[in-house]
Amino acid sequence: MMSGLFYLDEVTHEEKRAWILGIAAIASYAVYLVLLLGRAGGRPLADVPYVATLLWTVGASIVATIVASIAAAIVSQDGGKDQRDREIGRFGEYVGHSFVVIGAVAALLLAMAEAPHFWIANAVYLCFTLSAILGSVARVFAYRRGFQPW
């Protein structure tokens, strides 16, 4: 019997993990933005205290991802990773790492321009989030549309 939206009975554990990571990245960054913008109250964003909020949302995202991955592993009925899963995982990592590099370059440029720490930290956090989302989307597409290694 297939469950409605995600056909969870037919989805491999690794695809479930890709969904979990992508959703957790989107949710945690959305919560961070809502909290940050809510605290702004008309003052410049660079003056808003952000460090604790950033750390808590990142930490909560990591914990949620771990807990959800463990729960998915418990209910998963597949036999574990095979060669295709490893190649798709590697492909997703390669695609996602492009934003890690973009974030590093952005942080470097902001630091050289002597931008406030707020903008440097937020550029890095945004690029880490985009990396997780893009890597997850690449994995899901590879599972759903097929994967042909080059």
Disulfide bonds with the S-S distance in Angstrom:
none
